[in-house]
Amino acid sequence: MNASVIARIAKIVPLAVVAAVGVAACGPTDGGASVAAPATTPAATSSATPGAGAVPTAPAPTTPAPAAPTTGVAPTTEAAPATAAEAPAGQAPAHQAASAKTDVKAAAKAAAKPAPAKPATPRPGGSGIAITFGGLGEGGKIGLTDLVPFSVTWTNNDATGTRGVAPVVSTQLYEGTPCNMIVAMAEGTLERKDASGWKTLDHLSQGSGMDYVMNRNDGAFTLAAGESRTIEYRMRLSQANRPGRITIEADAPVPNSTDYHDMAKAELNAVVVDSHSPEILSVLQPAKGVVTTDPIPFSFRVSSPDGTAGLRPQVAVWGVEGLTPDDVTVEALVGDVWKPVELKADCGPVTVDPNVPGVRDGNTVEYTFRATFKKMPRYEVDIRVSAESNGHKSVERSVFGRDAN
């Protein structure tokens, strides 16, 4: 079982709450009669439309009725020919006649009561479903604000029978989200192509619990053994996101079930890019490399494909909890003078007013700041730097080198 699914099940938290705080073939029966198995249906593939909205019900397996014996006709038994020494002409010996009588009764009884068939029970879903992506390759690039089409195919690899699938597609927690202090949910839209056209789904990104697979029965369908269903999707990440690595997940929960332990899933990893995004060229880490109550100076160099005129630095002081603008001061080096900058609480961290000039050197700008904590923080903190140019944001970098690998 996937560890992420176990962790999510352990804390199933609705998104609204999180946001508020942050048939089988039978052999011959006795007596020689056989029950024919139904012919195998060839594998089929359908595409594009997940359904009209109703959750389908898997059809009950059917078992062909055994052929009834012909009334009044008993199977014949061939007796050995009698000899003059054994019995009178035209009369079988007594022991052979008795044996023939017994065989006739046994055969008739077997023909009247054939062995019952035991068809396989169809299963509703689970890990017997294979999931594949189309239209996007592993490690491919996704342009920020671009409309990105792709498809997902669900295939029933379980030969025991029909399975039900409630198709789910979502993005996992995203490092480039505008606010990842509480739940790193990407901003944007996700659409699914139904029979009636493109339908905008409720969520693009997953939350902290299993809410992203709950009550997703509007597109449910059933798959016979070997059958596939392909559905088209398209997504668009908003300009509020930053570039970064993103994972798209497709799942096959069982319709009308809340048990996700056996849920099949597949992942596709991609990279979100922005051709207008500024780039953090380098970060000069603090000399001590740790948080103290002494001033912590740091610098970073930035460039932008749209030029340096619109560049604005961004600094965020992140605390696990309880950090406010009253707990730290931040100053910017302007010329040879340290000038305090305005702090504000924004999405959890304390952020710096970006209207700060830097030192321009050709196509780059270097910014120097220092942060001073009034007292040692009770919990771990980090200082992250980035830049913005005309609404396009760069990736964030930790001044202590704590960036995810």
LINCOR-V202010 format. One record per pair of residues at least 12 apart in sequence whose ideal C-beta (glycine too) atoms are under 10 Angstrom apart, sorted by the first residue. I is the first residue (numbers start at 0). J is the second residue. D is the distance in whole Angstrom. If there is no record, write none. Layout:
i: (I	I)
j: (J	J)
d: (D	D)
//
This chain:
i: (0	0	0	0	0	1	1	1	1	1	3	3	3	3	3	3	4	4	4	4	4	4	4	4	5	5	6	6	6	7	7	7	7	7	7	7	7	7	8	8	8	8	8	8	9	9	10	10	10	11	11	11	11	11	11	11	11	12	12	12	12	12	12	13	13	13	13	13	13	14	14	14	14	14	14	14	14	14	14	14	15	15	16	16	16	16	17	17	17	17	17	17	17	18	18	18	18	19	20	20	21	21	21	21	21	21	21	21	22	22	22	22	22	22	22	22	22	22	22	22	22	22	23	23	23	23	23	23	23	23	23	23	23	24	24	24	24	24	24	25	25	25	25	25	25	25	25	25	26	27	27	28	28	28	28	28	28	28	28	29	29	29	29	29	29	29	29	30	30	30	30	30	30	30	30	30	30	30	30	31	31	31	31	32	32	32	32	32	32	32	32	32	32	32	33	33	33	33	34	34	34	34	34	34	34	34	34	35	35	35	36	36	36	36	37	37	37	37	37	39	39	39	40	40	40	40	41	41	41	42	42	42	42	42	42	42	42	43	43	43	43	43	43	44	44	44	44	44	44	44	44	45	45	45	45	45	45	45	46	46	46	46	46	46	46	46	47	47	47	47	47	47	47	47	48	48	48	48	48	48	48	48	48	48	48	49	49	49	49	49	49	49	49	49	49	49	49	49	49	49	49	49	50	50	50	50	50	50	50	50	50	50	50	50	51	51	51	51	51	52	52	52	52	52	52	52	52	53	53	53	54	54	54	54	54	54	54	54	54	54	55	55	55	55	55	55	55	55	55	56	56	56	56	56	56	56	57	57	57	57	57	57	57	57	57	57	57	57	58	58	58	58	58	59	59	59	59	60	60	60	60	60	60	60	61	62	62	62	62	63	64	64	65	65	65	65	65	65	66	66	67	67	67	68	68	68	68	68	68	68	68	69	70	72	72	73	73	73	73	73	73	74	74	74	74	74	74	74	75	75	75	75	76	76	76	76	76	76	76	76	77	78	78	78	78	78	78	78	79	79	79	79	79	80	81	118	118	119	119	119	119	119	120	120	121	121	121	121	121	121	121	121	121	122	122	122	122	122	122	122	122	122	123	123	123	123	123	123	123	123	123	123	123	124	124	124	124	124	124	124	124	124	124	124	124	124	124	124	124	124	124	124	124	125	125	125	125	125	125	125	125	125	125	125	125	125	125	126	126	126	126	126	126	126	126	127	127	127	127	127	127	127	127	127	127	127	127	127	128	128	128	128	128	128	128	128	128	128	128	128	128	128	128	128	128	128	128	128	128	129	129	129	129	129	129	129	129	129	129	130	130	130	130	130	130	130	130	130	130	130	130	130	130	130	130	131	131	131	131	131	131	131	131	131	131	132	132	132	132	132	132	132	132	132	132	132	132	133	133	133	133	133	133	133	133	134	134	134	134	134	134	134	134	134	135	135	135	135	135	135	135	135	135	135	135	136	136	136	136	137	137	137	137	138	138	138	138	138	139	139	139	139	140	140	140	140	140	141	141	141	141	141	141	141	141	141	141	142	142	142	142	142	142	142	143	143	143	143	143	143	143	143	143	143	143	143	143	143	143	143	143	143	143	144	144	144	144	144	144	144	144	144	144	145	145	145	145	145	145	145	146	146	146	146	146	146	147	147	147	147	147	147	147	147	147	147	148	148	148	148	148	148	149	149	149	149	149	149	149	149	149	150	150	150	150	150	150	150	150	151	151	151	151	151	151	151	151	151	151	151	151	151	151	151	152	152	152	152	152	152	153	153	153	153	153	153	153	153	153	153	153	153	153	154	154	154	154	154	154	154	154	155	155	155	155	155	155	155	155	155	156	156	156	156	156	157	157	157	158	158	159	160	160	160	161	161	161	161	161	162	162	162	162	162	162	162	162	162	163	163	163	163	163	163	163	163	163	163	163	164	164	164	164	164	164	164	164	164	164	164	164	165	165	165	165	165	165	165	165	165	165	165	165	165	165	165	165	165	166	166	166	166	166	166	166	166	166	166	166	166	166	166	166	167	167	167	167	167	167	167	167	167	167	167	167	167	167	167	168	168	168	168	168	168	168	168	168	168	168	168	168	168	168	169	169	169	169	169	169	169	169	169	169	169	169	169	169	169	169	169	169	169	170	170	170	170	170	170	170	170	170	170	170	170	170	170	170	170	170	170	171	171	171	171	171	171	171	171	171	171	171	171	172	172	172	172	172	172	172	172	173	173	173	173	173	173	173	173	173	173	173	173	173	173	174	174	174	174	174	174	174	174	174	174	174	175	175	175	175	175	175	175	175	175	175	175	175	175	175	175	176	176	176	176	176	176	176	176	177	177	177	177	177	177	177	178	178	178	178	178	179	179	179	179	179	179	179	180	180	180	180	180	180	180	180	180	181	181	181	181	182	182	182	182	182	183	183	183	183	183	184	184	184	184	184	184	184	185	185	185	185	185	185	185	185	185	185	185	186	186	186	186	186	186	186	186	187	187	187	187	187	187	187	187	187	187	188	188	188	188	188	188	188	188	189	189	189	189	189	189	189	189	189	190	190	190	190	190	190	191	191	191	191	191	191	192	192	192	192	193	193	193	193	197	197	197	198	198	200	200	200	200	200	201	201	202	203	203	203	203	203	204	204	205	205	209	209	209	209	211	211	211	212	212	212	212	212	212	212	212	212	213	213	213	214	214	214	215	215	215	216	216	216	216	216	218	218	219	219	219	219	220	221	222	230	232	232	234	236	236	238	238	238	238	238	239	239	240	240	240	241	241	241	241	241	241	241	241	241	241	242	242	242	242	242	242	242	242	242	242	242	243	243	243	243	243	243	243	244	244	244	244	244	244	245	245	245	245	245	246	246	246	246	247	247	247	247	247	248	248	248	248	249	249	249	249	249	250	250	250	250	250	251	251	251	252	271	273	273	273	273	273	274	274	274	275	275	275	275	275	275	275	275	275	276	276	276	276	276	276	276	276	276	276	276	277	277	277	277	277	277	277	277	277	277	277	277	277	277	277	277	277	277	277	277	277	278	278	278	278	278	278	278	278	278	278	279	279	279	279	279	279	279	279	279	279	279	280	280	280	280	280	280	280	280	281	281	281	281	281	281	281	282	282	282	282	282	282	282	282	282	282	282	282	283	283	283	283	283	283	283	283	284	284	284	284	284	284	284	284	284	285	285	285	285	285	285	285	287	288	288	288	289	290	290	290	290	290	290	290	290	290	290	290	291	291	291	292	292	292	292	292	292	293	293	293	294	294	294	294	294	294	294	295	295	295	295	295	295	295	295	295	295	295	296	296	296	296	296	296	296	296	296	297	297	297	297	297	297	297	297	297	297	297	298	298	298	298	298	298	298	298	298	298	299	299	299	299	299	299	299	299	299	299	299	299	299	299	300	300	300	300	300	300	300	300	301	301	301	301	301	301	301	301	301	301	301	301	301	302	302	302	302	302	302	302	302	303	303	303	303	303	303	303	303	303	304	304	304	305	305	305	306	306	306	307	307	307	307	307	307	307	307	308	308	308	308	309	309	309	309	309	309	310	310	310	310	310	310	310	310	310	310	310	311	311	311	311	311	311	311	311	311	311	311	311	312	312	312	312	312	312	312	312	312	312	312	312	312	312	312	312	312	312	312	313	313	313	313	313	313	313	313	313	313	313	313	313	313	314	314	314	314	314	314	314	314	314	314	314	314	314	314	314	314	314	314	314	314	315	315	315	315	315	315	315	315	315	315	315	315	315	316	316	316	316	316	316	316	316	316	316	316	316	316	317	317	317	317	317	317	317	317	317	317	317	317	317	318	318	318	318	318	318	318	318	318	318	319	319	319	319	319	319	319	320	320	320	320	321	321	321	322	322	322	322	322	322	322	322	322	323	323	323	324	324	324	324	324	324	324	324	325	325	325	325	326	326	326	326	326	326	326	327	327	327	327	327	327	327	327	327	327	328	328	328	328	328	328	328	329	329	329	329	329	329	329	329	329	329	329	329	330	330	330	330	330	330	330	331	331	331	331	331	331	331	331	331	331	332	332	332	332	332	332	332	332	332	333	333	333	333	333	334	334	337	337	337	338	338	339	340	340	340	340	340	341	341	341	342	348	348	348	348	349	349	349	350	351	351	351	351	353	353	353	353	355	355	357	364	366	366	368	368	368	369	370	370	379	380	381	381	381	381	381	381	382	382	382	382	382	383	383	383	383	383	383	383	384	384	384)
j: (126	259	260	261	262	259	260	262	264	266	171	172	205	248	264	266	209	212	250	259	260	261	262	264	259	260	207	208	209	205	206	207	208	209	210	211	212	259	208	209	257	258	259	260	208	209	207	208	209	206	207	208	209	210	213	257	259	182	206	207	208	209	210	206	207	208	209	210	213	182	184	201	202	204	205	206	207	208	210	211	206	210	206	207	208	210	181	182	184	206	207	208	210	181	182	184	206	181	181	182	178	180	181	182	207	320	346	347	36	37	60	61	62	63	116	117	118	119	120	121	159	160	36	37	60	62	116	117	118	119	120	159	160	36	37	39	116	117	118	62	63	65	113	114	115	116	117	118	114	113	114	65	109	110	112	113	114	115	116	105	106	108	109	110	112	113	114	68	74	105	106	107	108	109	110	111	112	113	114	74	106	109	110	65	66	68	74	106	109	110	111	112	113	114	65	66	113	114	62	63	64	65	66	113	114	115	116	63	65	66	62	63	116	118	60	61	62	63	118	158	224	225	223	224	225	226	223	225	226	154	155	222	223	224	225	226	227	222	223	225	226	227	228	152	154	222	225	226	227	228	229	220	222	226	227	228	229	230	150	152	192	227	228	229	230	231	150	192	193	194	228	229	230	231	191	192	193	194	195	218	220	228	229	230	231	153	164	165	166	191	192	193	194	198	217	218	219	220	228	229	230	231	165	166	193	194	216	217	218	219	220	221	228	230	193	194	195	217	218	193	194	195	198	216	217	218	219	216	217	219	163	165	216	217	218	219	220	221	254	255	161	163	164	216	219	220	221	222	254	123	161	163	219	221	254	255	121	122	123	124	160	161	162	163	221	222	223	254	121	160	161	221	223	118	120	121	161	116	118	119	120	121	160	161	118	115	116	117	118	116	113	116	110	112	113	114	115	116	110	113	110	111	113	106	107	108	109	110	111	112	113	110	111	107	110	102	103	104	106	107	110	102	103	105	106	107	109	110	99	102	103	106	95	98	99	100	101	102	103	106	99	91	92	95	96	98	99	102	91	92	95	98	99	95	95	159	160	157	158	159	160	224	159	160	157	159	160	161	162	163	221	223	224	155	157	159	160	161	162	163	253	261	160	161	162	163	164	165	221	253	254	255	256	153	155	157	161	162	163	164	165	219	221	222	251	252	253	254	256	258	261	262	263	157	162	163	164	251	252	253	256	258	259	260	261	262	263	156	157	251	260	261	262	263	264	154	155	156	157	158	159	160	162	222	224	251	261	263	153	154	155	156	157	162	163	164	166	222	227	228	250	251	252	253	261	262	263	264	265	152	153	154	155	156	157	227	251	263	265	151	152	153	154	164	166	168	248	249	250	251	263	264	265	266	267	150	151	152	153	154	227	229	249	265	267	149	150	151	152	168	232	247	249	265	266	267	269	148	149	150	151	152	229	231	267	147	148	149	150	151	231	232	233	267	147	148	149	150	151	232	234	247	267	268	269	149	267	268	269	266	267	268	269	244	267	268	269	270	267	268	269	270	242	269	270	271	272	234	235	236	242	245	247	269	270	271	272	235	236	242	271	272	273	274	175	187	235	236	237	238	239	240	241	242	243	271	272	273	274	275	276	391	392	187	235	236	237	238	239	240	273	275	391	233	234	235	236	271	272	273	188	190	233	234	235	236	187	189	232	233	234	235	236	247	269	271	190	192	231	232	233	234	168	231	232	233	234	247	249	267	269	168	192	229	230	231	232	233	249	166	167	168	191	228	229	230	231	232	247	249	250	251	265	267	227	228	229	230	249	265	166	220	222	226	227	228	229	230	249	250	251	263	265	222	225	226	227	228	229	251	263	221	222	223	224	225	226	227	228	251	222	224	225	227	263	222	224	225	224	225	224	222	223	224	221	222	223	224	226	220	221	222	223	224	226	251	253	263	216	219	220	221	222	251	252	253	254	255	256	218	219	220	221	222	228	250	251	252	253	254	263	212	213	214	215	216	217	218	219	220	250	251	252	253	254	255	256	262	191	215	216	217	218	219	220	228	230	232	249	250	251	252	254	200	202	205	211	212	213	215	218	248	249	250	251	252	262	264	189	191	200	203	211	215	230	232	234	247	248	249	250	265	267	184	185	189	200	201	202	203	204	205	206	211	212	215	234	246	247	248	249	250	184	185	187	189	202	203	204	205	211	234	236	245	246	247	248	267	269	271	183	184	185	204	205	211	245	246	247	248	266	268	184	185	204	205	206	207	245	246	185	186	187	203	204	205	236	240	241	243	244	245	246	271	240	241	242	243	244	245	271	394	395	402	403	236	239	240	241	242	243	244	245	270	271	273	276	392	394	395	204	236	239	240	241	243	245	346	237	238	239	240	241	346	392	239	345	346	347	348	241	243	317	346	347	348	395	315	317	318	319	320	345	346	347	348	206	207	346	347	204	205	206	207	208	204	205	206	207	243	202	203	204	205	206	207	211	203	204	205	234	236	237	239	240	243	245	271	203	204	235	236	237	238	239	240	203	204	234	235	236	237	238	239	240	271	200	202	203	233	234	235	236	237	201	202	203	204	232	233	234	235	247	203	231	232	233	234	235	217	218	230	231	232	233	230	231	232	233	217	218	230	231	231	232	233	217	218	215	217	218	232	234	214	215	215	234	235	236	237	247	236	245	246	248	252	257	259	262	248	250	252	248	250	251	252	256	257	259	262	264	252	257	259	252	255	257	250	252	254	252	253	254	255	256	230	254	252	253	254	255	254	254	251	249	247	249	247	271	273	273	275	390	391	392	390	392	271	273	392	271	273	276	385	387	391	392	393	394	395	270	271	272	273	274	276	278	391	392	393	394	270	271	272	273	394	395	403	268	269	270	271	394	403	267	268	269	270	271	266	267	268	269	265	266	267	268	269	264	265	266	267	263	264	265	266	267	262	263	264	265	266	263	264	265	264	394	304	391	392	393	394	304	305	391	303	304	305	309	388	389	390	391	392	303	304	305	385	386	387	388	391	392	393	394	301	302	303	304	305	307	309	310	311	312	313	364	385	386	387	388	389	391	392	393	394	300	301	302	303	304	363	386	388	393	394	299	300	301	302	384	385	386	393	394	395	396	299	300	301	302	362	363	364	365	298	299	300	301	363	365	396	297	298	299	300	383	384	396	397	398	399	400	402	296	297	298	299	300	365	367	398	296	297	298	299	382	397	398	399	400	297	298	369	370	382	398	399	399	398	399	400	399	316	327	370	372	375	376	379	380	381	382	399	371	372	375	371	372	373	374	375	376	369	371	372	328	330	337	369	370	371	372	316	327	329	368	369	370	371	372	382	398	399	330	332	337	367	368	369	370	371	398	314	366	367	368	369	370	382	384	397	398	399	332	357	358	365	366	367	368	369	384	398	312	314	357	364	365	366	367	368	384	385	386	393	396	398	357	358	360	363	364	365	366	386	313	357	362	363	364	365	366	384	385	386	387	388	393	360	361	362	363	364	386	388	393	362	363	364	386	387	388	389	391	393	362	388	391	388	389	391	362	388	389	357	359	360	361	362	363	364	388	359	364	388	389	386	387	388	389	390	391	353	357	359	363	364	366	386	387	388	389	393	352	353	354	355	357	364	366	385	386	387	388	389	331	340	351	352	353	354	355	356	357	364	365	366	367	368	384	385	386	387	393	350	351	352	353	355	366	383	384	385	386	387	392	393	395	329	331	340	342	348	349	350	351	352	353	355	366	368	370	382	383	384	385	386	398	345	346	347	348	349	350	351	381	382	383	384	385	395	329	342	348	349	350	351	370	372	376	380	381	382	383	346	347	348	349	350	379	380	381	382	383	395	397	401	347	348	349	372	376	377	378	379	380	381	347	376	377	378	379	380	381	347	376	377	378	376	377	378	344	347	348	349	372	376	377	378	380	342	344	349	341	342	343	344	345	349	350	351	342	344	349	373	342	349	372	373	374	376	380	342	349	370	371	372	373	374	376	380	382	340	342	369	370	371	372	373	341	342	349	350	351	352	355	368	369	370	371	382	351	355	367	368	369	370	371	351	352	354	355	356	357	366	367	368	369	355	356	357	358	365	366	367	368	369	355	356	357	358	367	356	358	367	368	369	355	356	352	352	353	354	355	368	353	354	355	370	380	381	382	383	370	380	382	383	366	368	370	384	366	385	386	387	367	368	386	386	384	386	382	384	398	382	382	398	401	399	395	397	398	399	401	402	396	397	398	399	401	395	396	397	398	399	401	402	396	397	398)
d: (9	9	6	8	9	10	9	9	7	10	8	10	10	9	9	10	8	9	9	6	7	10	7	8	9	8	9	10	10	8	9	7	6	5	9	9	9	8	8	6	9	9	6	8	9	10	6	6	9	10	9	4	5	7	8	9	9	9	7	5	4	9	7	8	10	7	10	5	9	8	8	9	7	10	9	4	8	8	5	8	9	9	9	9	9	9	6	5	9	6	5	8	9	8	8	9	8	10	7	10	9	6	3	7	10	10	9	7	7	7	5	7	6	9	7	8	3	6	9	9	10	8	7	9	8	8	7	6	5	5	10	9	9	3	8	10	9	10	10	9	10	9	9	7	8	5	7	9	8	10	9	8	7	8	9	4	4	9	10	8	9	9	4	9	9	8	7	9	8	7	5	8	8	3	5	9	9	8	10	8	8	8	8	7	7	8	10	9	7	6	10	10	6	9	9	9	9	10	8	7	9	5	8	6	8	9	6	6	9	9	9	8	9	10	9	7	8	6	9	10	9	9	6	8	8	9	10	8	10	9	9	10	8	8	3	6	8	9	7	8	5	8	10	8	8	10	9	7	4	8	7	8	9	8	7	5	7	10	8	8	10	8	7	4	7	8	9	6	9	8	9	7	7	6	10	7	6	4	9	9	9	9	10	8	9	9	9	9	6	7	8	6	8	9	8	3	7	6	7	10	5	10	10	9	8	8	9	8	5	6	5	9	9	10	8	6	8	9	9	8	10	9	10	8	5	8	9	8	9	8	8	7	5	8	9	4	9	9	5	6	9	7	9	10	6	6	5	10	8	10	10	8	10	8	9	10	5	9	6	9	8	4	8	6	5	9	9	10	8	10	7	8	9	9	10	8	10	10	5	7	7	6	7	8	8	9	5	9	5	8	10	9	10	10	4	9	9	8	9	8	9	8	9	9	7	10	9	4	6	10	9	9	10	9	10	10	5	8	7	5	9	8	7	9	4	7	9	7	9	10	8	9	10	8	5	9	9	5	6	8	9	5	9	5	8	8	5	10	8	8	6	10	10	10	8	10	9	10	9	5	5	9	8	7	9	7	4	4	7	9	9	9	9	10	6	6	6	8	6	9	9	10	10	8	6	4	9	10	9	5	7	9	7	10	9	9	10	5	5	6	8	9	9	9	6	7	4	7	7	10	8	8	8	8	7	10	10	8	9	7	9	9	10	9	4	7	7	9	9	9	9	5	8	5	9	9	7	6	3	9	8	10	6	9	9	9	9	7	6	7	6	7	8	6	10	6	10	7	10	10	9	4	10	10	10	9	4	9	10	8	7	4	8	5	10	9	9	7	8	6	7	6	8	9	9	10	9	5	8	6	6	7	4	9	10	9	7	5	9	8	9	9	9	7	9	6	7	6	8	9	10	7	7	7	9	5	10	10	6	4	7	7	7	9	10	8	6	4	5	9	8	9	9	10	7	9	4	9	10	10	10	7	6	10	6	10	8	10	8	9	6	6	8	10	9	6	7	7	8	9	5	7	10	7	5	8	5	8	10	7	10	7	9	5	7	5	7	10	9	10	8	6	7	7	8	9	9	5	8	7	10	6	8	7	10	6	7	4	9	9	8	8	9	9	7	7	7	6	10	9	8	10	10	10	9	7	8	10	9	10	9	9	6	8	5	10	10	10	9	6	5	7	8	9	9	10	9	9	7	7	4	8	9	8	6	7	8	8	10	8	10	10	9	5	7	5	7	10	10	7	9	6	9	9	7	6	8	7	9	5	10	10	8	9	6	7	4	8	9	10	6	8	7	9	7	5	8	8	8	10	6	8	9	7	8	7	4	8	9	10	10	9	4	7	6	6	5	8	9	10	10	8	8	10	9	9	6	9	5	7	7	10	8	6	5	7	5	7	9	10	7	5	9	8	9	8	8	10	10	6	7	5	8	9	9	6	5	8	9	9	7	6	7	6	7	9	5	8	8	7	9	8	10	9	5	5	8	7	4	8	9	8	5	7	4	8	8	10	8	7	10	10	5	8	8	8	6	9	7	8	7	9	10	9	10	10	7	5	9	5	9	8	7	4	8	6	9	9	7	7	8	9	9	10	8	6	9	7	7	5	8	10	10	10	10	7	9	10	6	7	6	5	9	5	8	10	10	10	8	6	8	8	8	5	8	8	9	6	5	7	9	8	9	6	7	6	7	10	9	10	9	10	9	8	6	9	8	4	8	6	8	10	7	8	7	7	9	8	9	9	4	9	10	9	6	9	9	7	9	6	8	5	8	8	10	8	9	4	6	8	9	8	8	9	6	8	10	5	4	6	3	8	7	10	6	9	10	8	7	9	8	10	8	6	8	8	10	10	8	10	4	6	8	7	8	9	8	4	7	9	10	10	10	8	8	10	9	9	7	9	10	10	9	5	3	6	10	8	8	7	8	9	6	5	10	8	10	10	10	10	8	8	4	7	7	9	10	6	4	9	9	6	8	9	6	9	7	8	8	8	10	7	4	9	5	6	5	8	6	5	4	5	10	9	7	10	8	10	6	9	7	5	9	8	9	7	4	9	7	8	5	8	9	10	9	7	5	7	9	9	7	6	7	6	9	7	4	7	8	9	7	9	10	9	9	7	8	8	9	9	9	9	10	10	9	10	6	9	8	9	10	10	9	10	7	9	8	6	9	9	8	10	10	6	10	5	10	9	6	7	9	9	7	9	10	9	10	9	7	9	9	10	5	6	10	7	10	9	9	4	8	9	9	9	9	9	9	8	6	9	8	10	6	7	8	9	8	7	9	8	8	8	7	7	10	9	5	7	6	7	8	5	5	5	10	5	10	9	8	8	6	8	6	9	10	6	9	9	7	8	6	8	10	8	9	8	5	7	5	5	7	5	8	9	7	5	8	7	6	7	5	8	9	7	5	8	8	6	7	4	8	10	4	7	9	9	10	9	6	8	9	10	7	9	9	8	6	6	10	7	7	8	4	10	8	8	9	10	9	9	8	5	6	5	8	5	7	4	8	8	9	9	6	9	10	10	9	8	4	7	5	10	7	7	4	9	9	7	5	7	8	9	8	10	6	8	6	7	6	9	7	7	7	6	7	8	5	8	4	7	6	10	6	10	9	8	7	5	9	9	9	9	7	7	5	8	10	6	5	8	6	9	8	9	8	6	4	7	8	9	8	8	10	6	9	10	10	9	6	6	6	5	10	9	9	8	6	7	10	9	6	8	8	10	10	9	7	7	7	8	6	9	8	8	9	8	7	7	6	7	6	6	10	10	7	9	9	8	9	5	7	5	9	10	10	10	9	6	5	7	8	7	8	9	9	8	9	7	7	4	8	10	9	9	9	7	6	7	8	7	7	10	4	9	8	9	9	6	7	4	8	10	9	9	8	9	9	9	7	6	8	9	5	9	8	10	7	8	9	9	8	5	7	5	8	10	10	8	10	7	5	8	7	9	9	4	10	9	7	10	9	5	5	8	9	10	10	8	9	9	7	9	4	9	8	8	9	8	9	6	6	8	8	8	10	9	6	9	9	6	7	5	8	10	10	9	9	10	8	5	5	9	9	9	8	9	9	5	9	6	8	5	9	10	9	4	7	8	9	10	10	10	7	5	7	9	8	10	8	10	6	9	6	9	6	8	10	4	10	8	7	8	6	8	10	7	7	10	5	10	10	8	7	5	6	6	8	8	8	6	9	8	9	9	9	7	4	9	8	9	8	6	8	7	7	6	8	10	9	8	9	9	4	7	5	8	9	7	5	8	8	7	7	8	6	4	8	8	6	9	10	6	8	6	8	10	7	5	8	10	9	6	5	7	6	10	9	10	8	7	8	10	6	9	6	8	5	8	10	8	8	4	6	7	9	9	10	8	6	8	7	7	9	8	7	6	9	7	9	8	6	9	6	7	9	4	6	6	10	5	9	10	9	10	9	8	10	8	6	6	7	7	9	7	6	6	7	5	7	10	9	8	9	9	8	9	7	5	8	7	9	6	8	9	5	9	10	6	7	5	8	9	10	10	9	7	5	8	8	8	9	10	4	8	9	7	7	5	8	9	10	9	9	10	8	4	7	8	7	6	9	10	9	9	9	9	9	7	8	10	10	5	9	8	6	8	10	9	10	10	9	9	9	8	9	10	10	10	10	7	9	9	10	10	8	7	10	8	9	8	8	8	8	8	9	10	6	9	9	9	10	5	8	6	6	10	10	7	5	7	10	5	7	5	7	9	9	9	6	8	6)
//
